[in-house]
Amino acid sequence: MKRLLSASESQPPSTPQERIWFIIKKLLTNTRKHLNLRQLCEHEMFVSMETVKKDLTAVRKRLNEFDLHVAASGCAVTIEGNELDKRKMLSDVLYEEFSENIFSLSAVEKVFPQYDVQYVCHAILPACRERRFLSMNIPCLRCCWILS
């Protein structure tokens, strides 16, 4: 699951929306007791603490949709709430991430580095065209998706 979530994170998030999703994913997949905001700012997101604090306002709103809350103490932040609600939110995050990246060859290659995704797509492309699964305007991965 972490591999799928991190496949699109090869570069630091640059827009407010990217930062908000980044923080939410970090909070949901953090294996430590808390998330260190200073570490997040300086070593992962490369933004000021003030920027992250502003983003946390939007994170709180998004978490509230799932009856979850951000607990902060100094630079330490955690998610508080029912485990089932955390899983529901994680499911939602996975769905969003999957929807954005399913047709991105580079994202698939990062998640499945042991496979030559380009080769697989080129190998099945003729069969897709033959069976009319694929028009010239639809990416190869959609063909892979239909066949699986």
C-alpha positions as a Python dict, from the first residue, in 0.01 Angstrom:
ca = {
    (1, 'M'): (0, 0, 0),
    (2, 'K'): (279, 244, 87),
    (3, 'R'): (442, 164, -247),
    (4, 'L'): (125, 262, -432),
    (5, 'L'): (82, 580, -230),
    (6, 'S'): (442, 685, -275),
    (7, 'A'): (465, 604, -646),
    (8, 'S'): (360, 955, -739),
    (9, 'E'): (582, 1123, -477),
    (10, 'S'): (913, 1132, -661),
    (11, 'Q'): (916, 1511, -623),
    (12, 'P'): (812, 1720, -325),
    (13, 'P'): (453, 1846, -340),
    (14, 'S'): (440, 2196, -485),
    (15, 'T'): (77, 2306, -486),
    (16, 'P'): (-141, 2351, -178),
    (17, 'Q'): (-360, 2056, -287),
    (18, 'E'): (-56, 1831, -335),
    (19, 'R'): (76, 1932, 7),
    (20, 'I'): (-259, 1863, 173),
    (21, 'W'): (-278, 1512, 23),
    (22, 'F'): (88, 1455, 110),
    (23, 'I'): (27, 1544, 477),
    (24, 'I'): (-287, 1329, 493),
    (25, 'K'): (-103, 1030, 344),
    (26, 'K'): (186, 1079, 585),
    (27, 'L'): (-50, 1095, 882),
    (28, 'L'): (-241, 785, 774),
    (29, 'T'): (63, 572, 697),
    (30, 'N'): (294, 693, 973),
    (31, 'T'): (417, 400, 1180),
    (32, 'R'): (557, 618, 1458),
    (33, 'K'): (352, 759, 1741),
    (34, 'H'): (343, 1104, 1578),
    (35, 'L'): (451, 1295, 1269),
    (36, 'N'): (721, 1558, 1317),
    (37, 'L'): (617, 1875, 1132),
    (38, 'R'): (965, 2026, 1137),
    (39, 'Q'): (1108, 1713, 972),
    (40, 'L'): (824, 1723, 719),
    (41, 'C'): (887, 2092, 638),
    (42, 'E'): (1264, 2085, 616),
    (43, 'H'): (1340, 1741, 470),
    (44, 'E'): (1036, 1627, 274),
    (45, 'M'): (823, 1919, 160),
    (46, 'F'): (1083, 2200, 156),
    (47, 'V'): (837, 2466, 272),
    (48, 'S'): (812, 2687, 578),
    (49, 'M'): (642, 2584, 900),
    (50, 'E'): (388, 2860, 838),
    (51, 'T'): (293, 2704, 503),
    (52, 'V'): (239, 2365, 664),
    (53, 'K'): (30, 2521, 941),
    (54, 'K'): (-194, 2677, 675),
    (55, 'D'): (-217, 2341, 496),
    (56, 'L'): (-311, 2174, 825),
    (57, 'T'): (-628, 2384, 833),
    (58, 'A'): (-739, 2219, 508),
    (59, 'V'): (-619, 1879, 635),
    (60, 'R'): (-840, 1920, 943),
    (61, 'K'): (-1143, 1995, 723),
    (62, 'R'): (-1078, 1686, 512),
    (63, 'L'): (-1027, 1467, 820),
    (64, 'N'): (-1351, 1598, 973),
    (65, 'E'): (-1539, 1444, 679),
    (66, 'F'): (-1438, 1106, 826),
    (67, 'D'): (-1490, 1201, 1193),
    (68, 'L'): (-1113, 1221, 1241),
    (69, 'H'): (-917, 1498, 1409),
    (70, 'V'): (-561, 1630, 1415),
    (71, 'A'): (-398, 1641, 1756),
    (72, 'A'): (-95, 1870, 1773),
    (73, 'S'): (157, 1923, 2047),
    (74, 'G'): (443, 2147, 1943),
    (75, 'C'): (582, 1998, 1622),
    (76, 'A'): (424, 1657, 1683),
    (77, 'V'): (100, 1576, 1499),
    (78, 'T'): (-120, 1267, 1503),
    (79, 'I'): (-464, 1162, 1380),
    (80, 'E'): (-721, 1087, 1647),
    (81, 'G'): (-1032, 888, 1581),
    (82, 'N'): (-1187, 551, 1532),
    (83, 'E'): (-974, 292, 1352),
    (84, 'L'): (-1261, 217, 1114),
    (85, 'D'): (-1284, 586, 1019),
    (86, 'K'): (-909, 592, 955),
    (87, 'R'): (-947, 293, 725),
    (88, 'K'): (-1237, 459, 543),
    (89, 'M'): (-1026, 767, 484),
    (90, 'L'): (-728, 559, 372),
    (91, 'S'): (-956, 380, 129),
    (92, 'D'): (-1068, 718, -5),
    (93, 'V'): (-707, 834, -40),
    (94, 'L'): (-614, 513, -222),
    (95, 'Y'): (-908, 555, -456),
    (96, 'E'): (-804, 913, -536),
    (97, 'E'): (-442, 810, -588),
    (98, 'F'): (-539, 512, -800),
    (99, 'S'): (-776, 719, -1013),
    (100, 'E'): (-503, 975, -1082),
    (101, 'N'): (-226, 728, -1161),
    (102, 'I'): (-376, 415, -1311),
    (103, 'F'): (-314, 531, -1665),
    (104, 'S'): (30, 670, -1598),
    (105, 'L'): (297, 431, -1721),
    (106, 'S'): (564, 593, -1506),
    (107, 'A'): (352, 545, -1192),
    (108, 'V'): (289, 180, -1278),
    (109, 'E'): (659, 126, -1348),
    (110, 'K'): (746, 268, -1004),
    (111, 'V'): (500, 37, -830),
    (112, 'F'): (607, -269, -1034),
    (113, 'P'): (979, -212, -1103),
    (114, 'Q'): (1039, -583, -1161),
    (115, 'Y'): (825, -575, -1479),
    (116, 'D'): (895, -415, -1814),
    (117, 'V'): (562, -229, -1838),
    (118, 'Q'): (651, -76, -2177),
    (119, 'Y'): (715, -424, -2319),
    (120, 'V'): (389, -562, -2179),
    (121, 'C'): (191, -274, -2329),
    (122, 'H'): (360, -312, -2668),
    (123, 'A'): (305, -687, -2659),
    (124, 'I'): (-68, -665, -2599),
    (125, 'L'): (-138, -354, -2807),
    (126, 'P'): (-201, -551, -3131),
    (127, 'A'): (-450, -778, -2954),
    (128, 'C'): (-627, -475, -2809),
    (129, 'R'): (-659, -314, -3149),
    (130, 'E'): (-770, -640, -3309),
    (131, 'R'): (-1049, -683, -3055),
    (132, 'R'): (-1134, -311, -3075),
    (133, 'F'): (-1056, -255, -2706),
    (134, 'L'): (-838, 36, -2800),
    (135, 'S'): (-884, 332, -3030),
    (136, 'M'): (-594, 555, -3123),
    (137, 'N'): (-702, 810, -2859),
    (138, 'I'): (-697, 575, -2559),
    (139, 'P'): (-368, 506, -2378),
    (140, 'C'): (-222, 159, -2380),
    (141, 'L'): (-282, 111, -2009),
    (142, 'R'): (-656, 136, -2057),
    (143, 'C'): (-621, -167, -2279),
    (144, 'C'): (-430, -344, -2003),
    (145, 'W'): (-704, -247, -1760),
    (146, 'I'): (-983, -387, -1982),
    (147, 'L'): (-800, -717, -2029),
    (148, 'S'): (-724, -773, -1662),
}
